[in-house]
Structure formats: C-alpha cells, structure tokens
Amino acid sequence: MYAPAPPAPPRDFISVTLSLGQSDDGSKSRRRRSCWRKWKQLSRLQRNVILLLLAFLMLCGLLSYISVADQWKAPNGRSAEEQKMRPANPPVLPAPRKADANPEDVPGLLPQTTRRHFHRGPPHLQIRAPNKDLEDRRQDDAQRREGVADDTQEDHPHRTLVSWRGAVIEPDQGTELPSRKAEAPTRTQKQPAPPNERQKAVIDAFRHAWAGYRKFAWGHDELKPVSMSFSEWFGLGLTLIDSLDTMWILGLKKEFGEARRWVSKKLRFQKDVDVNLFESTIRVLGGLLSAYHLSGDALFLQRAEDFGNRLMPAFQTPSKIPYSDVNIGTGVAHPPRWTSDSTVAEVTSIQLEFRELSRLTGVKKFQEAAEEVTRRVHSLSGKKDGLVPMFINTHSGLFTHLGVFTLGARADSYYEYLLKQWIQGGKKETQLLDDYLEAVEGIKRHLLRKSEPSKLTFVGELTHGRFSAKMDHLVCFLPGTLALGAHHGLPADHMELARALMDTCYQMNSQMETGLSPEIVHFNLYPQKAQKDVQVKPADRHNLLRPETAESLFYLHRLTGDRKYQDWGWGLLQSFNTYTRVPSGGYSSISNVQDPHNPQPRDKMESFFLGETLKYLYLLFSDDTDLLSLDAYVFNTEAHPLPIWAPA
C-alpha cells in the first residue's frame, strides 16, 4: 500500500572538551576523579580495612610523639601551664648542702639571684599567698629564665634557691580564697648552720634507711628490710614522696635530686587502684605540696593538682561526707567493704591540704569540698562538750557509734586540725578556735586522770559513761598541739598540760626495756605494791616506729627552750638504732618492746618513719628557731610543713 519509509540518514557527532588554560594530560582534577573512581570501585570491606589501618597508624604516631616529647622535656623547659603555676617568689628554705664531694645537680630547681642578707628558714612574717597576676608571673618567669642562663655560664657549687588524724569547723563568712593577685613577700635568708653532732646522727639514720629503700624497694610504697623486699599499698612510691621534704630539710641534695627525677619520669596517677582518701591526702598530696613550697619546683605542684583532681570523686556522696576510698584511675569512690561509715579522723584531717591546693592553683573546688565537710561536722549533734564520736555515716551524714570518745585512733587529728586550720588561715576563722577550746575543756572534764604511784597525767577513753585508763601512743600528738596553741596566744594552762602530758609520753617509752613505747598502754589508777604506772597487754606491745613522741618533743623544746626534751629525743634515737636498725639497710617495726634480747622485727618500715619521725628528731636537735618557724609554717598530720596565710 505505502512504500516503507526510507532509513534515517546517519549522523556524526564531534565531542569537544574545553580546557581553561590547563592541559588535559595529568590535570589535578582528572587525577582526583580517577583516584575517587578507584576508591569507589573497592568493596566496602576493602575500604574499611584501609581506613582501620590508617587510623591505627595515626594513633601509633600520636602515642610515639607524646612519649618522645615527654622525654625531651628538660626540667627547666617547663610547659606554659607549669610556668603559670609557679609563684613569682616561692617560699623556700636554703638549697640543700652537698651530700658528697661530687653530688648530682638537682634538675628543675631554678636558682634565684643571690641576695645580700641571708636568713635560715622563713622570716617571722607570715607568708602571703604566692599567686600573682598572670602577666606579672610571665614577666617574672622570663626574668628567672634569663637569670638561669647567666648562672649556668659560671661554676656555682653553692646555689641559693629562693595513720589516723583529723579536724574541721565552719569558717567565718569573711573567709575567702586568697586573691590570685596576692603579692609574695620578700624573703631574706642566711647561710644554714652546719648540723651538730646529734643532727648528724639523724642524717646517718636517714641515709641508712634510704639506702635500704633505694636498694630493695625503689619506687614502691614501703621497704621490708628484714626480707630485703618491698610491700605495696597504693603503688605510688609512698616512702619516696613522704621523704621529699625531709631530704630537703636535712640537706641531702643528691638523694633529693634522685627522688625528684623519679617523680618526674615514673610517678603516674592514671592507674586502676583504690587509695584511702585520708592516708593518700596527708602523705602524697601533703608531701608534694610541701616539696613544692620548700624547693619552688613547679613539678611538685603539677603532680599535686593532678592527684587532687583524682581524689575529688570521694566527695560525691548524698551527705557530702566523703567516702573513705577512691579509685584514682576510674574515679569510682566507695566506703569500706564492711561498713558505710567513714572515720571522723579521716574526713576531718584533709582540710589543710585541700585548702592549700586551692590557694596555690586558684581552683576553688578543693577548698569548697573540704569546708563543706567542716560545716556539716560542726553542726552535728552527738558531741560531748566538744568531744566527737569516732564514726560518721556517708549516706546520712550523722555520727554513728555514739557515746564512745577517744583521742586515739579514728578521732585524734580532728582536734589537731581544728587548731591548725585556725593558724593556717591567719587566725581569722573564730569558729574553729571556739570548737578547739571547747574540746580541750571536754578533754579536761571527761578524759584526764592521774596514774599511780607516780601521778602521771594521761588521757583515757570514755565508753557510754564508763572511763577506761587506755591511752594509744597516737595520743602523744596532744602535748605538741597544746603547746602550739599556747604559742599562738591560747590560755597558759594549755602549756602546763602540755608539759605534764609530755612527761607521761616520755615515761611510756622509758619504762619499757627497749626504751620504745608500745602501741597502747593502760595506766594503773590505784596504789599497788611493785606496780608501775604503765601496764602493757601482750597484744599491744608492738612499736611501729611512730613519730608522736618525737613530734611533741620538738614542739616542747622549740617553744620552751628546755634542753631536757632534746636529751629525751636523743635517747629515743639511740633506742631506734639499737633495737630496730637492720644491718642491710632500713629500720623495722618490732613486736615486743619489753624484750631487748628479742624484740621480734616485723619486717616493715612505715613511710612515716622517714617522713615524720626522723624529720621531727632533726628539728628537735636544732637550736635555730627560724628553721621552719612556727610563725610561718604549720605542719600537717604527716609532718609536711605548709605556709601560714598572711592577712589579705
């Protein structure tokens, strides 16, 4: 019908690519498109494997950089953050003297410009908060670094570098954190007097103890001198940190430098371990803060702030009364396994340290948490004329085990820290003073008795109205605390009571065949023939190298000038050397103070033997009242000196 349509004529097309000034060959956009096309052609599994490998390589590179950078950090090449934490003029003691003919240089200690007049220890003026305006600190740091560069061009062999306890109370409304712009006082120092013979004996004892620790327990918590091994509690080098300020005070430059390097390179708090809030605060936090104040080395303040932050979860309780234990790696805090209570001494013997950490860093949370505990404990019922029970519940915030009152374990340093916080704060927090004075009157009214036949004054215990003539050696902190209060203007009869109790603590030692006090004694209240004043039960006759007798001897001699206290302390040191010294290095606790022929070593050297006992003995044998002046420093319950805050 119709003819088929003719086929469509073929069409030819020409493709033209316009290039704006670029050659098509090897263009970057073409290569990018080609790479992307190849990437998209890979399977999802292949792409995931490649991405995983790249992420792994980046992580390895980052960790390697951090590790290498940490090793490259020179002690004087501090980070900007560390430099900001250093006070413009940190309060310090004179630099330690040489330990031998060729001592190692202590890294990281910044020498100060030599001044015309030198004065051993702190001046009579109280110490003002060392924080300054940030810009001022940067300028001062720059000047200090220039001074260091100048000093290193010359050879200057003598550089001058500028348990159980507790207390707390509500501060006055006028109490505030010191201003970060507060000026540091100008400090004058004199060349330290060479140690006398008795002080040299203390240095020898310390070196013997340190040699054992260094050889058999380096970096671990405590030395086991008999078995020549070590024991761990927290795994934080407790003995080393507890001993830092002792080495500085004794002038052991080489040992201090070696310990400082361990803190710099090895001390790390990121570990899955539970620590006791109280013990770690007084030993680790207190030790680091004290080492910072004496040396001026910002490394110690940096470590202290890190550790303080890791302790803060302990305060996260319904009542704001802290848990006894906290994991410094995970931040999980908890009470002991057997109870939901904390001891009163634990929660009220951390305030000096946390308040000082806030003062130095300007971070308020440390002081606020500690003082919240103060306010709550202050307002509780269940006290008896200022005396407090031994336990407090972390959930309810109330005292438990009511009616039991002691100045021994679990309550003792509550009373000590009432006074010392008042002194630390410049004597402005009158509520602390009022509670301390009330407690002293409560002690006199309910716990004070005299023994027979020698009429020794002692402090017993009260259990539901029934008096017990039991006295822990821990209570021998009280003579020193009473004497310190009298020195700061409290009633003169406090000093009379301090002298009487000091005599008793001396007798607790001297009436033992080894000259060393047992852990607990019972006093004879009734005249009996052939009976001594001090009685000891078999379970209580051990000695743990405790410092309380030496501590109070130091205060009594420093504040009265009576040399008999030095003589008593010398006898105490001789007893330690005779019955507790281990030939291979170190000193050991003993199980029987009544058997001089076999005192039965317990194979443990507590960290406080170096941190407290030997330190107090060294200070006791000094006649220089400006060596850690009691008008400039207050000692925490682990014998770590912290500065008294000057009035704003």
Residue, then its C-alpha position, 0 to 999 in steps of 0.5 A: m500500500y505505502a512504500p516503507a519509509p526510507p532509513a534515517p540518514p546517519r549522523d556524526f557527532i564531534s565531542v569537544t572538551l574545553s580546557l581553561g588554560q590547563s592541559d588535559d594530560g595529568s590535570k589535578s582534577r582528572r587525577r582526583r576523579s580517577c583516584w575517587r573512581k578507584w576508591k569507589q570501585l573497592s568493596r566496602l570491606q576493602r575500604n574499611v580495612i584501609l581506613l582501620l589501618l590508617a587510623f591505627l597508624m595515626l594513633c601509633g604516631l600520636l602515642s610515639y610523639i607524646s612519649v618522645a616529647d615527654q622525654w625531651k622535656a628538660p626540667n627547666g623547659r617547663s610547659a606554659e601551664e607549669q610556668k603559670m603555676r609557679p609563684a613569682n617568689p616561692p617560699v623556700l628554705p636554703a638549697p640543700r648542702k652537698a651530700d658528697a664531694n661530687p653530688e648530682d645537680v638537682p634538675g628543675l630547681l631554678p636558682q634565684t639571684t643571690r641576695r645580700h642578707f641571708h636568713r635560715g628558714p622563713p622570716h617571722l612574717q607570715i607568708r602571703a599567698p604566692n599567686k600573682d597576676l598572670e602577666d606579672r608571673r610571665q614577666d617574672d618567669a622570663q626574668r628567672r629564665e634569663g637569670v638561669a642562663d647567666d648562672t649556668q655560664e659560671d661554676h656555682p657549687h653553692r646555689t641559693l634557691v629562693s595513720w589516723r588524724g583529723a579536724v574541721i569547723e565552719p569558717d567565718q563568712g569573711t573567709e575567702l580564697p586568697s586573691r590570685k593577685a596576692e603579692a609574695p613577700t620578700r624573703t631574706q635568708k642566711q647561710p644554714a648552720p652546719p648540723n651538730e653532732r646529734q643532727k648528724a646522727v639523724i642524717d646517718a639514720f636517714r641515709h641508712a634507711w634510704a639506702g635500704y629503700r633505694k636498694f630493695a624497694w625503689g619506687h614502691d610504697e614501703l621497704k621490708p628490710v628484714s626480707m630485703s623486699f618491698s610491700e605495696w599499698f597504693g603503688l605510688g612510691l609512698t616512702l619516696i614522696d613522704s621523704l621529699d621534704t625531709m631530704w630537703i630539710l636535712g640537706l641531702k641534695k643528691e638523694f633529693g635530686e634522685a627522688r625528684r627525677w623519679v617523680s618526674k619520669k615514673l610517678r603516674f596517677q592514671k592507674d586502676v587502684d583504690v587509695n584511702l582518701f585520708e592516708s593518700t591526702i596527708r602523705v602524697l598530696g601533703g608531701l608534694l605540696s610541701a616539696y613544692h613550697l620548700s624547693g619552688d619546683a613547679l613539678f611538685l605542684q603539677r603532680a599535686e593538682d593532678f592527684g587532687n583532681r583524682l581524689m575529688p570523686a570521694f566527695q560525691t556522696p548524698s551527705k557530702i561526707p566523703y567516702s573513705d576510698v577512691n579509685i584514682g584511675t576510674g574515679v569510682a569512690h566507695p566506703p569500706r567493704w564492711t561498713s558505710d561509715s567513714t572515720v571522723a579522723e579521716v574526713t576531718s584531717i584533709q582540710l589543710e591540704f585541700r585548702e592549700l591546693s586551692r590557694l596555690t592553683g586558684v581552683k576553688k573546688f578543693q577548698e569548697a569540698a573540704e569546708e563543706v565537710t567542716r560545716r556539716v561536722h560542726s553542726l552535728s549533734g552527738k558531741k560531748d562538750g566538744l568531744v566527737p564520736m569516732f564514726i560518721n555515716t556517708h549516706s546520712g551524714l550523722f555520727t554513728h557509734l555514739g557515746v564512745f570518745t577517744l583521742g586515739a585512733r579514728a578521732d585524734s587529728y580532728y582536734e589537731y586540725l581544728l587548731k591548725q586550720w585556725i593558724q593556717g588561715g591567719k587566725k581569722e576563722t573564730q569558729l574553729l578556735d571556739d570548737y578547739l577550746e571547747a574540746v580541750e575543756g571536754i578533754k579536761r572534764h571527761l578524759l584526764r586522770k592521774s596514774e599511780p604511784s607516780k601521778l602521771t597525767f594521761v588521757g583515757e577513753l570514755t565508753h557510754g559513761r564508763f572511763s577506761a585508763k587506755m591511752d594509744h601512743l597516737v595520743c602523744f600528738l596532744p602535748g605538741t598541739l597544746a603547746l602550739g596553741a599556747h604559742h599562738g596566744l591560747p590560755a597558759d594552762h594549755m602549756e602546763l598540760a602540755r608539759a605534764l602530758m609530755d612527761t607521761c609520753y616520755q615515761m611510756n617509752s622509758q619504762m619499757e626495756t627497749g626504751l620504745s613505747p608500745e602501741i597502747v598502754h593502760f595506766n594503773l589508777y590505784p596504789q599497788k605494791a611493785q606496780k608501775d604506772v604503765q601496764v602493757k597487754p601482750a597484744d599491744r606491745h608492738n612499736l611501729l616506729r611512730p613519730e608522736t613522741a618525737e613530734s611533741l618533743f620538738y614542739l616542747h623544746r622549740l617553744t620552751g627552750d628546755r634542753k631536757y626534751q632534746d636529751w629525751g629525743w636523743g635517747l629515743l634515737q639511740s633506742f631506734n638504732t639499737y633495737t630496730r636498725v637492720p644491718s642491710g639497710g632500713y629500720s623495722s617495726i618490732s613486736n615486743v618492746q619489753d624484750p631487748h634480747n628479742p624484740q621480734p622485727r616485723d619486717k616493715m618500715e612505715s613511710f612515716f618513719l622517714g617522713e615524720t619521725l626522723k624529720y621531727l628528731y632533726l628539728l628537735f636537735s636544732d637550736d635555730t628557731d627560724l628553721l621552719s618557724l612556727d610563725a610561718y609554717v604549720f605542719n600537717t598530720e604527716a609532718h609536711p610543713l605548709p605556709i601560714w596565710a598572711p592577712a589579705 
